[in-house]
Amino acid sequence: MEDEDGLGVKASAVAVVVEVVSPGNRHQDRYRVKKRREYARAGIPVYVLIDDHDGPGAVTLFTGPRPDKADWEDIHRVPYGTEVTIPEGPAKGFVIGEAITGPKRG
C-alpha cells in the first residue's frame, strides 16, 4: 500500500517492524529514540529492536503503541540469549532467541 505521495508503505499498513541497530551513537539514538517514538505515533502494533550496542546486547519488544503520547504501553527488554516471543500480528509466535542473537554475553 503506497503512502499519500505514491511512495513506500503507509504506516497504518505495517503490522510489525524488526530492526537491528547500526554502530555509532548517531544510529543508536535514531533507533532508540526517534524511530521508537515515530513507530508508536504511527500506531504500528509491534516494534522489535535488536541492539548489539545495548550493554552486552539486548532485544527490546515494544507493544501497545500510544500514538497520542508517542510511546508504548509495554516494553520488554531481554539480554541476548534470552527468548522473547512476538505476541501478535503476522509474526505472532516467532521466537527471537539464541539462534538469532547468539548466547548471553558476560
Residue pairs with C-beta under 8 A, 6 or more apart in sequence:
1 9
1 10
1 13
2 8
2 9
2 10
3 9
3 10
4 10
11 39
11 42
11 43
11 44
12 42
12 43
14 42
14 44
15 44
15 45
15 46
15 89
15 90
15 91
16 44
16 45
16 46
16 47
16 48
16 86
16 89
16 90
16 91
17 39
17 44
17 46
17 47
17 48
18 47
18 48
18 50
18 91
19 31
19 35
19 47
19 48
19 49
19 50
20 50
20 51
20 52
21 27
21 28
21 31
21 32
21 49
21 50
21 51
21 52
21 53
21 54
22 31
23 52
23 53
28 51
28 53
31 49
31 51
32 49
32 51
32 54
35 47
36 47
36 49
36 62
36 72
37 70
37 71
38 70
39 47
39 62
39 65
40 47
40 62
40 65
40 66
40 67
40 69
40 70
40 71
40 72
41 65
41 67
41 70
42 65
42 67
43 65
43 67
44 65
45 63
45 65
45 88
45 89
46 61
46 62
46 63
46 86
46 87
46 88
46 89
46 91
47 61
47 62
47 63
47 65
47 72
48 59
48 60
48 61
48 62
48 84
48 86
48 96
49 59
49 60
49 62
50 59
50 96
50 100
50 101
51 57
51 58
51 59
51 60
54 60
54 77
55 79
56 79
56 80
56 104
56 105
56 106
57 79
57 80
57 101
57 102
57 105
58 77
58 78
58 79
58 80
59 77
59 78
59 80
59 82
59 84
59 96
59 101
60 75
60 76
60 77
60 78
61 74
61 75
61 76
61 77
61 84
61 86
61 87
62 72
62 74
62 75
63 72
63 73
63 74
63 76
63 87
63 88
64 72
64 73
64 74
65 72
65 73
66 72
66 73
76 84
78 84
79 104
79 105
80 98
80 101
80 102
80 103
80 104
80 105
81 97
81 98
81 101
81 102
81 103
81 104
81 105
82 97
82 104
83 95
83 96
83 97
83 98
84 95
84 96
84 97
85 93
85 94
85 95
85 96
86 92
86 93
86 94
86 95
86 96
